[in-house]
């Protein structure tokens, strides 16, 4: 119901009610009337302004008076609206241009900041590597390894290797006799040991209780993450060597937790490493087609062996400690003298032109195995340089092979999620370890006693030989594990991974 002023008969803007008459008035009108007369205009009774009661009502909306009542007036209204719209559009264009300039400036500053951050990150990484190199090396004296010719000290990244593969020097009768004598000695020592278990060897129960003891992620560059290869010095299993995606090899002491040497020289990633069992020497191989011999104490390259004209895929040290076996995607294996850097012989299988993916010496050193890209394991007689046995059965390129210390067993893996065990006396597969679906195996390793077998890939696993019982699974790596080795008497297990870490597992 609409209110109506008793004086003006219009809807009041500020309605009030008189307590003496009950009528509604416009506040300003009734106040003026009371001041002049002092009584209520409707009944003439006395009333005061203070006694008026305000009524809460919605504000009055008055209709807009008609303005465009003619064509000229309508045209003027439209013109005013057009002008206002144009002014608003002009203002928006100015604001857009300002916003674009500010955005361009902000993007430029962001790009500059990203470049500075990238440069600083690279400098920090380089500083950390330099700091690791400068860690105390008290008591180290120059090694007794003498190279036949002076070699430059490798202190920076090397350029592409342009040298051609070396010519074969041939295997002399003296070399062949040396190989035979060593094999005879090793066979005699193995028979003397018999089946006795080495004193202090970790037991099955010990292995089952292994847990992560330490993890080191600062050995290789963070800008090109990934460790691809691992080996342990048999004379002192506290010393390890790793090969990385950053083209470097690193020698590390797990007891002192110090980097002993950073070996720089390869022009591509380091995919295979070996620590000499009796000398302070390290061997590295790379897709840059070279094999390098390093002195650990000097961190310098003593020899560059150019046995192949394609990426080197595997290396193995002969039991004499003087010769090196290598395999390559050029389908050849090579046998080189690491003291002189000469290639003694280089052989391929004329019946198979597939790339070789790995190579490993038998403990006696007279035979060795190679893996091929077409899923074949080939056994070779070193003295005769002849293929004496083939083991088919895998699917995909062979990723790793390992001989047991007793000389009877050969473990192999490929891209088929299994590990096959072969009996070298019967030349047949006697056991297949089936792993998880899509499990990738990158490295196999028997311990020095031939009691345990370690598998590295999607995780780290340790098996008991003969029973082939799984003793432990370690899932601590966050990426693919690429290498695994046993410590002295299997008292610890070391592994490396694409997550840039070196981990040690043992009794906590």
C-alpha positions in Angstrom: 0.0 0.0 0.0 1.4 3.4 -1.0 1.8 6.1 1.6 0.3 9.6 0.9 1.0 12.9 2.6 -2.1 14.4 4.2 -0.9 17.9 3.3 0.4 17.5 -0.3 -1.5 14.4 -1.3 1.8 13.1 -2.8 3.9 10.1 -1.9 6.4 11.4 0.7 10.1 11.0 0.3 10.6 11.0 4.1 7.3 9.8 5.6 6.5 10.5 9.3 3.4 9.8 11.3 1.8 12.1 13.8 1.0 10.4 17.2 -2.0 12.6 17.9 -3.9 12.2 14.6 -2.3 9.0 13.0 -1.9 10.7 9.7 1.2 10.4 7.4 3.0 13.6 6.4 6.1 14.6 4.4 8.6 15.3 7.1 9.8 18.7 5.8 6.2 19.9 5.3 4.9 18.9 8.8 8.0 20.2 10.5 7.5 23.6 8.9 3.8 23.6 9.7 4.4 22.7 13.4 7.0 25.4 13.8 4.5 28.0 12.5 1.3 26.7 14.2 2.3 24.2 16.9 -0.6 22.0 16.2 -1.5 19.0 14.0 -3.1 20.3 10.8 -5.7 17.6 10.7 -7.3 17.8 14.2 -5.8 20.9 15.6 -4.3 19.2 18.7 -0.9 20.3 20.0 2.1 18.4 18.8 5.9 18.7 18.9 8.4 17.9 16.1 10.2 15.6 18.5 7.2 13.4 18.8 6.9 12.6 15.1 7.6 9.0 14.3 9.7 8.2 11.1 8.4 5.4 8.9 10.9 3.1 7.3 9.9 2.7 3.7 11.6 1.9 0.4 13.0 5.0 -1.3 10.7 6.6 -3.8 11.8 6.1 -7.4 10.5 8.9 -9.5 10.0 8.3 -13.2 12.5 10.0 -15.5 10.9 13.0 -17.2 10.5 12.6 -20.9 13.3 14.4 -22.7 13.4 13.0 -26.3 10.1 14.2 -27.3 11.1 15.3 -30.8 13.3 14.0 -33.6 16.0 16.6 -33.1 16.1 15.7 -29.4 16.3 12.0 -30.3 19.2 12.7 -32.7 21.0 14.7 -30.0 20.7 11.8 -27.6 22.0 9.3 -30.1 24.9 11.6 -31.0 25.8 12.0 -27.3 25.7 8.2 -26.9 28.0 7.8 -30.0 30.5 10.3 -28.7 30.6 8.7 -25.3 31.1 5.3 -26.9 34.0 6.6 -29.0 35.7 8.2 -26.0 35.3 4.9 -24.1 36.7 2.9 -27.0 39.7 5.3 -27.3 40.4 4.9 -23.6 40.3 1.1 -23.9 42.7 1.1 -26.8 45.1 3.2 -24.8 44.9 0.9 -21.8 45.4 -2.2 -24.1 48.6 -0.6 -25.6 49.9 0.1 -22.1 49.1 -3.4 -20.9 51.0 -4.8 -24.0 54.0 -2.8 -23.2 54.0 -3.8 -19.6 53.6 -7.5 -20.6 56.4 -7.3 -23.1 58.7 -5.8 -20.5 57.7 -8.4 -17.9 58.4 -11.3 -20.4 61.8 -9.7 -21.3 62.6 -9.6 -17.6 61.5 -13.2 -17.1 63.6 -14.4 -20.0 66.6 -12.5 -18.7 66.0 -14.0 -15.2 65.8 -17.5 -16.6 69.1 -17.0 -18.5 70.8 -15.8 -15.3 69.4 -18.7 -13.3 70.6 -21.2 -15.9 74.0 -19.6 -16.0 74.3 -19.6 -12.2 73.1 -23.2 -12.0 75.7 -24.2 -14.5 78.4 -22.3 -12.5 77.3 -23.9 -9.2 77.5 -27.4 -10.8 80.9 -26.6 -12.2 82.0 -25.2 -8.8 80.8 -28.4 -7.0 82.7 -30.6 -9.4 85.8 -28.4 -9.0 85.4 -28.6 -5.2 85.1 -32.4 -5.4 88.3 -32.5 -7.4 90.1 -30.4 -4.8 89.2 -32.5 -1.8 92.2 -33.5 0.2 94.3 -36.3 -1.3 97.0 -36.5 1.4 99.5 -39.4 1.1 98.9 -40.0 -2.6 102.0 -40.6 -4.6 102.4 -40.9 -8.4 101.5 -44.4 -9.6 104.0 -46.9 -11.0 102.2 -47.1 -14.4 104.4 -46.0 -17.2 103.0 -45.3 -20.5 105.2 -46.1 -23.6 104.8 -42.6 -24.9 104.0 -39.3 -23.3 100.3 -38.5 -23.2 98.7 -35.1 -22.6 97.0 -34.4 -19.2 93.2 -34.4 -19.7 91.8 -31.5 -17.8 88.8 -30.5 -19.9 86.3 -31.9 -22.3 87.8 -33.5 -25.3 86.8 -32.9 -28.9 85.7 -35.6 -31.3 88.1 -38.4 -31.9 89.3 -38.2 -35.5 92.0 -40.9 -35.3 91.4 -44.1 -37.3 91.3 -47.6 -35.6 94.8 -49.1 -35.0 96.1 -51.9 -37.2 96.3 -55.4 -35.7 99.7 -56.2 -34.2 99.0 -59.9 -34.0 99.1 -62.4 -31.1 102.6 -63.7 -30.6 103.5 -67.0 -29.2 104.7 -65.2 -26.1 101.3 -63.7 -25.6 99.5 -67.0 -26.2 101.8 -68.8 -23.7 101.2 -66.1 -21.1 97.4 -66.6 -21.5 97.8 -70.4 -21.2 100.0 -70.2 -18.1 97.6 -67.8 -16.3 94.6 -70.1 -17.2 96.5 -73.2 -15.8 97.4 -71.3 -12.6 93.8 -70.1 -12.1 92.4 -73.6 -12.7 94.8 -75.1 -10.2 93.8 -72.5 -7.6 90.1 -73.1 -8.1 90.6 -76.9 -7.6 92.6 -76.2 -4.5 89.8 -74.1 -3.0 87.3 -76.7 -3.9 83.8 -76.0 -2.6 84.9 -74.3 0.6 83.1 -71.1 1.4 85.4 -68.1 1.9 85.8 -67.1 5.5 83.7 -64.1 6.4 81.4 -64.4 3.5 78.0 -62.8 4.1 75.3 -65.4 4.9 71.9 -65.7 3.4 70.4 -64.3 6.5 72.7 -61.3 6.3 71.7 -60.6 2.7 68.0 -60.7 3.6 68.6 -58.0 6.2 70.5 -55.6 3.9 69.2 -52.1 3.8 70.4 -48.8 2.3 73.4 -47.6 4.1 74.4 -44.5 2.1 73.5 -42.6 -1.1 75.6 -40.2 -3.0 74.2 -38.0 -5.7 77.0 -35.4 -6.3 79.5 -37.5 -8.2 78.3 -36.6 -11.7 76.9 -33.5 -13.3 73.3 -32.6 -12.6 72.9 -30.9 -16.0 73.2 -34.2 -17.8 71.9 -36.7 -15.2 72.5 -40.4 -15.2 75.2 -42.9 -14.2 75.6 -45.7 -16.8 78.4 -48.0 -15.4 80.0 -49.1 -12.2 82.9 -51.2 -11.1 84.7 -51.9 -7.7 88.4 -52.4 -7.1 88.8 -56.0 -5.9 92.0 -55.2 -3.9 90.2 -52.5 -2.0 86.4 -52.6 -2.4 86.0 -49.2 -0.7 87.1 -47.8 -4.1 84.6 -47.6 -6.9 84.6 -46.1 -10.4 81.4 -44.8 -12.2 80.8 -43.7 -15.7 78.2 -41.1 -16.5 76.1 -39.3 -19.1 78.2 -36.2 -18.5 81.2 -37.8 -20.4 83.2 -38.3 -17.2 84.3 -41.2 -15.0 84.6 -40.6 -11.3 86.7 -42.6 -8.8 85.1 -42.5 -5.3 86.1 -43.9 -1.9 83.0 -45.0 0.0 84.8 -45.1 3.4 86.1 -41.6 3.3 83.2 -40.4 1.1 85.6 -38.5 -1.0 86.1 -38.2 -4.8 89.6 -39.5 -5.6 89.6 -38.4 -9.3 87.4 -37.1 -12.0 88.5 -38.5 -15.4 87.6 -36.1 -18.2 88.5 -36.8 -21.8 85.7 -38.7 -23.6 83.7 -36.7 -26.1 80.5 -38.8 -25.4 79.0 -40.5 -22.5 81.0 -43.2 -20.6 79.1 -46.5 -20.9 81.6 -49.0 -19.5 84.2 -48.8 -16.7 86.7 -51.2 -15.1 88.9 -50.8 -12.0 92.1 -52.7 -12.3 92.1 -55.3 -9.5 95.8 -54.8 -8.5 96.9 -51.4 -9.8 95.6 -47.8 -9.6 94.3 -47.9 -13.2 90.8 -47.4 -14.6 89.5 -48.3 -18.0 86.6 -46.5 -19.7 84.8 -47.0 -23.0 82.4 -44.7 -24.8 80.4 -44.3 -28.0 83.1 -42.0 -29.1 84.8 -45.2 -30.4 87.7 -45.1 -27.9 88.9 -47.0 -24.9 90.9 -45.0 -22.4 93.4 -46.1 -19.7 93.7 -43.7 -16.7 96.0 -43.4 -13.8 93.9 -42.8 -10.7 96.4 -40.9 -8.7 97.2 -38.5 -11.5 93.7 -38.4 -13.1 95.4 -38.4 -16.5 94.8 -40.5 -19.5 97.8 -42.8 -20.1 96.6 -44.6 -23.2 93.9 -44.2 -25.8 93.1 -47.5 -27.5 91.3 -47.1 -30.9 90.3 -50.6 -31.6 86.9 -49.8 -33.3 85.4 -47.5 -35.8 82.0 -47.5 -34.2 80.7 -47.1 -30.6 82.3 -49.3 -28.0 79.6 -51.3 -26.2 81.6 -53.4 -23.7 85.0 -54.0 -22.2 86.5 -56.8 -20.0 89.9 -57.1 -18.3 91.8 -60.4 -18.8 92.9 -62.2 -15.7 96.6 -61.3 -16.4 95.7 -57.7 -15.9 97.6 -56.8 -19.1 95.0 -57.2 -21.8 91.6 -55.8 -22.6 88.6 -57.3 -24.5 86.2 -54.9 -26.2 83.1 -55.2 -28.3 81.5 -52.7 -30.6 78.6 -52.0 -32.9 81.0 -52.5 -35.8 80.3 -56.2 -35.3 83.9 -56.9 -34.1 85.5 -57.8 -30.8 89.1 -56.7 -30.2 91.9 -57.9 -27.9 94.3 -55.2 -27.0 97.5 -54.8 -24.9 96.7 -52.1 -22.4 100.4 -51.5 -21.6 101.2 -50.5 -25.2 97.8 -49.5 -26.4 98.2 -51.9 -29.4 95.3 -53.9 -30.8 96.6 -57.5 -31.0 93.6 -59.0 -32.8 90.2 -57.9 -34.1 87.6 -60.5 -35.1 84.0 -60.7 -36.3 81.7 -63.5 -37.1 81.4 -63.8 -40.9 78.1 -65.6 -40.5 76.6 -62.8 -38.4 76.8 -59.1 -39.2 74.9 -57.9 -36.1 76.3 -55.4 -33.7 77.9 -56.7 -30.5 76.3 -55.3 -27.3 78.5 -56.6 -24.5 81.6 -58.7 -23.8 82.9 -60.6 -20.8 85.9 -62.8 -20.1 85.6 -66.3 -18.5 87.4 -66.3 -15.2 90.2 -68.4 -16.7 90.7 -66.0 -19.6 90.9 -68.5 -22.5 87.3 -68.1 -23.5 84.8 -65.2 -23.4 81.3 -64.4 -24.3 79.7 -61.6 -26.4 76.1 -60.6 -26.7 74.6 -59.5 -30.0 71.9 -57.2 -31.2 70.0 -60.2 -32.6 69.5 -61.9 -29.1 72.4 -64.3 -29.5 75.2 -65.1 -26.9 78.4 -66.3 -28.6 81.2 -68.1 -26.8 84.7 -67.6 -28.3 88.0 -69.3 -28.0 90.6 -66.5 -27.5 93.7 -68.4 -28.7 92.0 -69.8 -31.8 89.9 -66.6 -32.3 87.0 -68.9 -33.2 83.3 -69.0 -32.3 82.9 -72.3 -30.3 79.3 -72.1 -29.1 76.1 -70.1 -29.5 73.3 -69.7 -27.0 70.0 -68.6 -28.5 66.7 -68.1 -26.6 66.5 -64.5 -25.6 64.3 -61.9 -27.3 65.8 -58.4 -28.0 69.4 -57.2 -27.8 71.5 -58.8 -25.1 72.0 -56.3 -22.3 74.5 -58.1 -20.0 76.4 -61.3 -19.5 78.3 -62.5 -16.4 80.4 -65.6 -15.7 80.4 -67.2 -12.3 83.7 -67.5 -10.4 83.6 -71.3 -10.6 83.7 -71.1 -14.3 80.6 -73.3 -14.8 77.8 -70.9 -15.0 76.9 -68.0 -17.4 74.1 -65.5 -16.6 72.6 -63.5 -19.5 69.9 -61.0 -19.9 68.1 -59.2 -22.8 65.1 -57.0 -23.3 62.7 -59.9 -22.4 62.4 -59.6 -18.6 64.2 -62.8 -17.8 67.6 -63.9 -16.7 68.9 -67.1 -18.2 71.5 -69.4 -16.6 73.7 -71.6 -18.8 75.8 -74.6 -17.9 79.1 -74.2 -19.9 79.9 -77.9 -19.4 76.6 -79.1 -21.0 76.2 -76.0 -23.2 72.5 -75.6 -22.3 70.1 -73.4 -20.5 69.3 -75.1 -17.1 67.4 -72.2 -15.4 65.4 -69.2 -16.3 64.6 -66.5 -13.7 61.3 -64.9 -14.8 61.0 -61.3 -13.6 58.1 -58.9 -13.4 56.3 -58.0 -16.6 58.2 -55.3 -18.5 61.1 -55.6 -16.1 64.3 -54.2 -17.7 67.7 -55.9 -16.9 70.7 -53.6 -17.4 73.5 -55.4 -15.4 74.3 -58.8 -14.0 77.1 -59.6 -11.5 78.2 -62.7 -9.5 80.1 -62.1 -6.3 83.8 -63.1 -6.0 82.9 -66.5 -4.5 80.2 -67.4 -7.0 77.6 -67.7 -4.2 75.3 -64.8 -5.1 74.0 -63.2 -8.3 72.9 -59.6 -8.4 70.5 -58.1 -11.0 70.2 -54.4 -11.7 67.4 -52.8 -13.7 63.9 -51.8 -12.7 65.2 -52.5 -9.2 68.1 -54.3 -7.5 67.7 -58.0 -6.7 70.1 -60.6 -5.1 69.8 -64.3 -5.7 71.4 -67.3 -4.1 73.1 -69.4 -6.7 72.4 -73.1 -7.2 69.0 -72.7 -5.4 68.4 -69.5 -7.3 66.3 -68.2 -4.4 65.5 -64.5 -4.3 67.1 -63.1 -1.1 66.4 -59.3 -1.4 64.8 -56.6 -3.5 65.9 -53.0 -3.2 63.6 -50.3 -4.6 65.5 -47.3 -3.3 66.5 -45.9 -6.7 64.0 -43.5 -8.3 65.0 -44.4 -11.9 66.5 -47.3 -13.8 69.5 -49.0 -12.1 72.3 -49.4 -14.6 75.0 -51.2 -12.6 75.6 -53.4 -9.5 78.6 -54.9 -7.8 79.4 -56.9 -4.6 81.8 -55.6 -2.0 84.4 -57.8 -0.2 82.9 -61.1 0.9 79.5 -59.7 -0.2 79.4 -57.6 2.9 77.7 -54.8 0.9 76.2 -54.3 -2.5 76.8 -51.1 -4.5 74.5 -49.9 -7.4 74.2 -46.9 -9.7 71.2 -45.5 -11.5 69.9 -43.0 -14.0 68.7 -41.0 -10.9 72.4 -39.9 -10.6 72.9 -41.7 -7.3 75.4 -44.3 -6.0 73.9 -46.4 -3.3 75.4 -48.9 -0.8 73.3 -51.6 0.8 74.4 -53.7 3.8 73.7 -54.6 7.4 72.4 -51.5 9.3 
